[in-house]
Amino acid sequence: MKKLILGIALMALGVLGVIALLVSAMLSPLNPWTYNGVSGWWGCLLGMEMTLPFYSFLVLSAVGLGLALWGVFQKK
């Protein structure tokens, strides 16, 4: 049960982090970025050098999902 709760919490934190980064990229028309010809939200993340936190939050949510699934399907 503890693995399930920890997994859900980690997954929620990772998803919220990814959403926060994407919202900050979407609200960037006031300061548009073009990074080596890449525009849009990915160009904005590259221009603000936020790809490492983006990948970190994605990995955190994947680890949380793995822990939650492990907690659900664990034999007692």
Secondary structure, 3 states (H helix, E strand, C coil): CHHHHHHHHHHHHHHHHHHHHHHHHHCHHHCCCCECCECHHHHHHHHCCCHHHHHHHHHHHHHHHHHHHHHHHCCC
